[in-house]
Amino acid sequence: MYRENYINSLRMEMVEMVRDHLSPVALKYGYADVSLESTIKWRPLVLVVGNYSSGKSTLINEFLGADIQAIGQAPTDDSFTVITWDDNASDEGKIRVTEERDGKYLLNDPDYPFEILKKHGHRFASHFRLKKVNSPFLRNLALIDTPGMLDSITERDRGYDYQDVIGDMAQLADLVLVLFDPHKAGTVREAHTSLRETISARTFEDRVLFVLNRIDECSSLTDLLQVYGTLCWNLSQITGRKDIPMIYLTYSSRAAGNQEPQKLESDSRMFLYLLQNQRKKLEQGILDAPRRRLDNLATFIETHSERLDQLLEALVAHRSKLRRLRSKLGLTGAVLGLVCAGAGVFIGTTAGFLGSSADPLTISAGIAIFLVFLLFWFFGPMHFLVRLFCRKALKNIDKMIPLENQTRQDIWQVVSPVAYRYLQKTGGRYSLRPVRQEYENIHRIYTEGAREIRRALNELANIKPDQSLYDGLSSPISESYGHAGSEEEMPQNEPPLTDSSRKEV
């Protein structure tokens, strides 16, 4: 209980850090279209993808303990289904669907993190839905069941960009399960595209788990080994990795008629008894999604703060160079104006048009010549040179800041289009002071804030599930950044964690 409360408290503080510091900057400079916290403020998400008939819905039903999703050999469901816990329902009694909502409700309710999916249009919204279920398995996480991947259909035939939707959901998810079955061990075209291009580009490798499901349909251990070898070969070709990732071997005892493997009559399938623990291990990995969410949130903050830090560094550098250029050009214009004024007065007095140099008319003429030249300079040559500088800066945007290592180069590949659009939109005309203040704040989050978060996660690793903390549990990051949740948001009956109690932990 205490460990769970610590996790919830730390999660809220990280979400508030994103909301109060990163999101305003991201929205202001066009780095994000929606608030960054909108994608992380909800409960942990587990995305389930795979070939049609790979047993996605069957495995989900196994974990939930009831037939919540329709199952069958042919494609049975063409919808993306978010399956979550119903806070108003009791987990006692029969496990069932307590409430269903359509896609438009999900996309427009600010309590859910799916606002970024609006761009996929009404056709996608009609294939998106929510199910609330009173299964204890969902108390601390939510599952997303997806349409099966096919060979005979293209993304265009679906009415929306299937790969783009999968990519956005993979980016939202804390864990992605990729399911295969013995009959199609990685040969489906959409699965190849999803693994090779979509998922690999939108999430990290450690968040993807591979599952060979329905292994009870293998006739013997030899048959299973052949299927496993085929899948390993296919994954090595798809992922381009020399090392084969861990593949969980699972099947559903509920789908097999609730027969335990040691009770199966066929001796050739007794090998299932030795593999039963992998389904349990997979289940535990899914239930560990709340802890994964903390690690993912820490990575989320580190990644976006580092990117915003470099974006603002570029904007500060550009504006600073532009300010120095304006100062030099302004000084040059003033000097040239004085020269022109002096020359005009000299010519006027020599030709007799003006009186002596001390004559008020001569002084007024000199001042007039100086001001006219400044107007000409500011709106003529200086304006042209400033625009030329801005165009040159956009053309050579990769030289805007030092990119001395591969990490900075990789980050710049992401943020340079954002910097380009903002500079093109503003023409370089923005105030340096607020940008510099925002840069200092983001840089502090990137350096000190990220370090505090990792320290809090290390403290969490030392807290045992049944350990009691007499002083409750608030994250250390709240002390530095003032992100402790409100009284309504903080875990009840748990006062903040003091320095002394942290030492005890």
C-alpha positions in Angstrom: 0.0 0.0 0.0 2.7 2.4 0.9 4.8 1.6 -2.1 1.7 2.0 -4.3 1.1 5.4 -2.7 4.7 6.4 -3.3 4.4 5.5 -6.9 1.2 7.5 -7.3 2.7 10.5 -5.5 5.8 10.5 -7.6 3.8 10.1 -10.8 1.6 13.1 -10.0 4.6 15.3 -9.3 6.3 14.4 -12.6 3.1 15.1 -14.5 2.8 18.5 -12.8 6.5 19.2 -13.7 5.6 18.6 -17.3 2.4 20.6 -17.1 4.0 23.7 -15.3 7.3 23.9 -17.1 7.6 21.9 -20.3 4.1 22.2 -21.8 3.9 26.0 -21.9 7.3 26.2 -23.7 6.4 23.3 -26.1 3.1 24.9 -27.1 4.6 28.4 -27.4 7.3 27.5 -29.9 5.4 24.9 -31.8 7.2 21.9 -30.5 3.9 20.2 -29.7 0.3 20.6 -30.9 -1.2 19.5 -27.6 -0.1 19.8 -24.0 2.6 17.3 -23.3 1.0 16.2 -20.0 -2.2 15.2 -21.9 -0.4 12.0 -23.1 0.9 11.0 -19.7 -1.6 12.1 -17.1 -3.8 8.9 -17.3 -3.0 5.5 -16.0 -0.3 3.2 -17.5 -1.2 1.8 -20.9 -0.4 -1.6 -22.4 -0.8 -1.8 -26.2 -1.6 -5.3 -27.6 -0.9 -5.7 -31.4 -0.4 -8.7 -33.6 -1.6 -10.7 -36.6 -5.3 -11.5 -36.9 -6.1 -14.7 -35.0 -2.9 -14.4 -33.0 -4.9 -14.7 -29.9 -4.8 -11.0 -28.7 -8.4 -11.0 -27.4 -8.1 -14.5 -26.0 -5.0 -13.6 -24.0 -6.7 -10.4 -22.8 -9.7 -12.5 -21.7 -7.3 -14.8 -19.9 -5.8 -12.0 -17.9 -9.2 -10.3 -17.1 -10.8 -13.6 -16.1 -13.9 -13.3 -18.3 -14.9 -13.3 -22.0 -14.7 -9.5 -22.5 -13.4 -9.4 -26.1 -14.9 -11.4 -28.9 -12.7 -14.3 -30.2 -12.6 -16.4 -33.3 -10.4 -17.8 -36.0 -11.2 -15.1 -38.5 -10.9 -11.4 -37.8 -13.6 -10.7 -35.3 -13.1 -7.0 -34.3 -11.9 -4.1 -36.4 -11.8 -1.6 -33.5 -9.2 -0.2 -31.2 -10.6 -1.0 -27.8 -9.4 0.7 -24.6 -10.2 -1.6 -21.7 -9.9 0.0 -18.3 -11.0 -0.3 -14.6 -14.4 1.1 -13.6 -13.8 3.2 -10.5 -17.5 3.1 -9.6 -17.8 -0.7 -9.8 -17.1 -3.3 -7.2 -14.5 -6.0 -8.1 -16.7 -8.6 -6.3 -19.1 -10.8 -8.2 -19.0 -11.7 -11.9 -16.4 -9.9 -14.0 -18.2 -8.0 -16.8 -18.3 -4.9 -18.9 -19.9 -2.2 -16.8 -19.8 0.7 -19.3 -19.1 1.3 -23.0 -18.3 4.5 -24.7 -17.7 5.5 -28.4 -14.6 7.0 -29.9 -15.7 10.6 -29.9 -16.2 10.4 -26.2 -12.7 9.1 -25.7 -11.1 11.7 -28.1 -12.9 14.7 -26.6 -12.8 13.9 -22.9 -9.8 15.7 -21.3 -9.5 13.0 -18.6 -8.1 10.6 -21.3 -4.8 11.0 -23.1 -6.1 10.4 -26.6 -6.4 14.0 -27.9 -3.5 13.5 -30.3 -5.5 10.8 -32.1 -8.1 13.3 -33.3 -6.1 14.0 -36.4 -7.0 10.5 -37.7 -10.5 11.6 -38.6 -14.1 10.5 -38.1 -13.5 7.1 -39.7 -11.0 6.2 -37.1 -13.2 7.6 -34.3 -15.9 5.1 -35.4 -13.4 2.3 -34.9 -12.3 3.5 -31.4 -14.1 2.7 -28.2 -13.9 2.3 -24.5 -14.9 -0.6 -22.2 -14.9 -0.3 -18.4 -14.5 -3.7 -16.7 -14.7 -4.6 -13.0 -11.6 -6.9 -13.3 -9.0 -6.5 -10.5 -6.3 -7.0 -13.2 -7.1 -3.4 -14.4 -6.9 -1.6 -11.1 -3.6 0.1 -12.0 -3.4 -0.1 -15.8 -5.4 -0.1 -19.0 -5.2 -2.4 -22.0 -5.6 -1.4 -25.7 -6.7 -4.2 -28.0 -6.1 -3.5 -31.7 -7.4 -4.8 -35.0 -5.5 -7.8 -36.3 -2.8 -7.1 -38.9 -3.6 -8.4 -42.4 -2.0 -9.3 -45.7 -5.0 -8.7 -47.9 -5.8 -5.1 -47.0 -4.0 -1.9 -47.3 -4.0 1.0 -44.8 -6.0 3.0 -47.4 -8.8 0.4 -47.4 -9.3 0.9 -43.7 -10.3 4.5 -44.1 -7.5 5.8 -41.9 -3.7 5.4 -41.7 -3.4 2.2 -39.6 0.4 2.5 -39.2 0.1 6.1 -38.1 -2.5 5.2 -35.4 -0.3 2.3 -34.2 2.6 4.6 -34.0 0.8 7.2 -31.9 -0.5 4.5 -29.6 2.9 3.0 -29.2 4.2 6.4 -28.3 1.5 6.6 -25.6 2.0 3.1 -24.3 4.3 2.1 -21.4 4.4 -1.5 -22.8 3.8 -2.9 -26.2 2.9 -6.6 -26.6 3.5 -8.0 -30.1 1.7 -11.3 -30.6 2.3 -14.1 -33.1 0.7 -17.5 -33.5 2.2 -20.8 -34.8 0.3 -20.5 -38.1 1.7 -17.0 -39.1 5.1 -16.6 -37.3 5.8 -13.1 -38.4 4.9 -13.3 -42.1 2.0 -10.8 -42.3 2.9 -7.6 -44.2 1.4 -5.1 -41.8 3.2 -6.8 -38.9 6.5 -6.4 -40.9 5.8 -2.7 -41.5 4.7 -2.1 -37.9 7.9 -3.7 -36.4 10.4 -2.5 -39.0 9.2 1.1 -39.3 6.4 2.2 -37.1 6.9 0.9 -33.6 10.7 1.0 -33.7 10.5 4.7 -34.6 7.9 5.7 -32.0 9.0 3.9 -28.8 12.0 2.3 -27.1 13.1 -1.3 -27.6 12.8 -2.1 -23.9 9.1 -1.4 -24.0 8.3 -4.0 -26.7 7.7 -7.6 -25.6 7.3 -10.4 -28.2 4.9 -13.2 -27.5 4.4 -16.5 -29.4 0.8 -17.3 -28.4 -1.5 -20.3 -28.9 1.4 -22.7 -28.5 -1.1 -25.4 -27.3 -2.0 -25.7 -31.0 1.5 -27.1 -31.7 1.2 -30.9 -32.1 4.5 -31.7 -30.4 7.6 -30.2 -28.9 9.3 -30.6 -32.3 6.6 -28.7 -34.0 6.9 -25.9 -31.4 10.7 -25.7 -31.9 10.2 -25.4 -35.7 7.7 -22.5 -35.2 10.0 -20.9 -32.6 13.0 -21.0 -35.0 10.9 -19.6 -37.8 9.8 -16.7 -35.7 13.3 -16.0 -34.5 14.6 -15.9 -38.1 11.7 -13.6 -39.1 12.3 -11.2 -36.1 16.0 -11.0 -36.9 15.2 -10.0 -40.5 12.5 -7.5 -39.4 14.3 -5.8 -36.5 17.8 -6.0 -38.0 19.2 -7.1 -34.7 21.8 -9.8 -34.3 20.6 -10.7 -30.9 17.1 -12.3 -30.8 14.8 -10.6 -28.3 13.1 -12.6 -25.5 10.0 -14.4 -26.8 7.3 -15.4 -24.3 5.6 -18.7 -25.1 2.0 -18.6 -24.0 -1.4 -20.1 -24.4 -4.8 -19.7 -22.8 -6.0 -22.5 -20.6 -9.5 -21.0 -20.7 -9.5 -21.2 -24.5 -8.3 -24.8 -24.2 -11.4 -25.7 -22.2 -9.9 -24.9 -18.8 -7.7 -28.0 -19.0 -4.4 -27.7 -17.2 -1.5 -29.1 -19.4 -0.7 -31.9 -17.0 -4.3 -33.2 -17.4 -4.2 -33.2 -21.2 -4.7 -36.6 -22.6 -2.2 -36.2 -25.4 1.2 -37.1 -24.2 2.8 -35.1 -27.1 1.6 -31.9 -25.5 2.9 -32.5 -22.1 5.7 -30.0 -22.9 3.1 -27.3 -22.1 3.5 -28.0 -18.4 7.1 -26.8 -18.6 6.1 -23.5 -20.3 3.2 -22.5 -18.1 5.4 -20.2 -16.1 6.0 -17.9 -19.1 2.4 -16.8 -19.2 2.6 -16.0 -15.5 5.9 -14.1 -16.1 4.2 -12.2 -18.9 1.3 -11.4 -16.7 3.6 -10.1 -14.0 5.4 -8.0 -16.5 2.1 -6.4 -17.5 1.1 -5.8 -13.9 4.4 -4.1 -13.4 3.3 -1.4 -15.8 2.9 1.3 -13.0 6.6 1.0 -12.1 7.4 1.1 -15.9 5.3 4.2 -16.1 7.6 6.0 -13.6 10.7 5.0 -15.6 9.0 6.0 -18.8 7.9 9.4 -17.3 11.5 10.0 -16.2 12.7 9.2 -19.7 9.8 11.4 -21.1 11.0 14.4 -19.0 14.6 13.8 -19.8 13.9 13.5 -23.5 11.6 16.5 -24.0 13.5 18.8 -21.6 16.8 18.0 -23.5 15.1 18.7 -26.8 13.5 21.9 -25.6 16.8 22.9 -24.0 18.5 22.7 -27.4 15.6 24.4 -29.2 15.8 27.4 -26.8 19.6 27.4 -27.0 19.3 27.8 -30.7 16.7 30.6 -30.4 18.8 32.4 -27.8 21.9 32.1 -30.0 20.1 33.3 -33.1 18.5 36.3 -31.3 21.8 37.2 -29.6 23.6 37.2 -33.0 20.9 39.3 -34.5 21.1 41.7 -31.6 24.8 42.1 -32.0 24.3 42.6 -35.8 21.7 45.3 -35.2 24.0 47.0 -32.7 26.9 47.0 -35.2 24.7 48.2 -38.0 23.1 50.8 -35.8 26.5 52.1 -34.8 27.7 52.0 -38.4 24.6 54.0 -39.4 25.2 56.6 -36.7 28.8 57.1 -37.7 27.8 57.3 -41.4 25.0 59.7 -40.4 27.5 62.0 -38.6 29.8 61.8 -41.6 27.0 62.8 -44.0 25.8 65.5 -41.6 29.3 66.9 -41.3 29.9 66.8 -45.1 26.5 68.5 -45.7 27.3 71.3 -43.3 30.8 71.7 -44.7 29.5 71.9 -48.3 26.7 74.3 -47.2 29.0 76.7 -45.4 31.6 76.6 -48.1 29.0 77.3 -50.8 27.4 80.0 -48.8 24.1 78.3 -48.3 24.6 78.1 -44.6 26.2 80.5 -42.1 28.9 79.6 -39.7 29.1 76.3 -37.9 27.7 77.9 -34.7 24.8 79.3 -36.6 21.4 77.7 -35.3 20.3 77.2 -38.9 23.6 75.3 -39.7 23.2 73.1 -36.6 19.5 72.4 -37.5 20.5 71.5 -41.0 23.2 69.1 -39.7 20.7 67.4 -37.4 18.2 67.1 -40.2 20.7 65.5 -42.5 21.7 63.1 -39.7 18.1 62.1 -39.0 17.2 61.7 -42.6 20.2 59.5 -43.2 19.3 57.3 -40.1 15.8 56.8 -41.5 17.2 55.9 -44.8 19.7 53.6 -43.2 17.3 51.8 -40.9 14.6 51.2 -43.5 17.0 50.7 -46.4 20.4 49.0 -46.1 20.1 47.9 -42.5 16.7 46.3 -43.0 18.1 44.5 -46.1 21.1 43.3 -44.3 19.0 42.0 -41.3 16.7 40.1 -43.7 19.7 38.8 -45.5 21.1 37.5 -42.2 17.9 35.8 -41.3 17.6 34.1 -44.7 21.2 33.0 -44.4 20.5 31.6 -40.9 17.5 29.6 -42.1 19.5 28.3 -45.0 22.4 27.2 -42.7 20.2 26.3 -39.8 22.5 23.3 -38.9 25.2 25.8 -38.1 23.1 27.8 -35.6 24.6 26.0 -32.5 27.6 23.7 -32.0 26.8 20.1 -32.7 30.0 18.6 -31.3 28.8 15.1 -30.6 26.4 12.5 -32.0 23.8 13.0 -29.2 23.4 16.7 -30.0 23.3 16.0 -33.7 20.5 13.4 -33.1 18.5 15.9 -31.0 19.0 18.6 -33.5 17.5 16.5 -36.3 14.3 16.5 -34.2 14.2 20.2 -33.1 15.7 21.9 -36.1 12.4 21.8 -38.1 10.7 23.4 -35.0 13.3 26.1 -34.9 13.0 26.7 -38.6 9.2 27.1 -38.5 9.4 29.5 -35.5 12.1 31.7 -37.1 10.2 31.7 -40.4 7.0 32.6 -38.6 8.5 35.4 -36.5 11.1 36.6 -38.9 13.5 36.6 -36.0 11.5 39.3 -34.3 11.0 38.1 -30.7 12.2 39.3 -27.4 15.4 37.8 -26.2 14.8 38.2 -22.4 11.8 35.8 -22.0 13.4 33.2 -24.3 16.6 33.4 -22.2 14.6 33.0 -19.0 12.7 30.0 -20.4 16.0 28.5 -21.5 17.5 28.8 -18.0 14.3 27.2 -16.5 14.3 24.3 -19.0 18.0 23.8 -18.6 17.5 23.5 -14.8 14.8 20.9 -15.3 17.0 19.0 -17.8 20.0 19.0 -15.4 18.8 19.2 -11.8 15.2 18.0 -12.2 16.1 14.9 -14.1 18.7 14.0 -11.4 16.2 14.5 -8.6 13.7 12.2 -10.4 16.3 9.4 -10.8 17.2 9.8 -7.1 13.5 9.4 -6.2 13.3 6.3 -8.4 16.3 4.8 -6.6 14.5 5.4 -3.3 11.5 3.6 -4.7 13.6 0.6 -5.6 14.6 0.2 -1.9 10.9 0.2 -0.7 9.6 -3.3 -0.4 5.9 -3.9 -1.4 5.0 -4.6 2.2 7.2 -2.0 3.9 5.5 0.6 6.1 6.7 4.2 6.2 5.5 6.0 9.3 5.8 9.5 7.6 4.1 8.7 4.3 5.7 9.3 1.0 6.2 12.5 -1.0 8.8 12.6 -3.8 12.0 14.6 -3.2 11.4 16.5 -6.4 8.5 18.4 -4.8 11.0 20.1 -2.5 13.0 21.5 -5.4 10.3 22.3 -7.8 7.1 22.7 -5.8 5.1 20.0 -7.5 3.5 18.3 -4.7 -0.1 17.4 -5.6 -3.1 19.2 -4.2 -4.9 17.8 -1.2 -7.4 16.2 -3.5 -4.7 14.6 -5.6 -2.3 13.4 -2.9 -2.7 9.9 -1.5 -5.0 10.0 1.5 -3.7 9.3 5.0 -0.1 9.7 3.9 1.7 12.8 5.1 4.8 14.0 3.2 8.0 12.0 3.5 10.6 13.8 5.7 14.3 13.7 5.2 14.8 11.5 8.2 12.3 9.0 7.0 13.9 8.9 3.6 17.2 8.0 5.3 15.4 5.1 7.0 14.1 3.9 3.7 
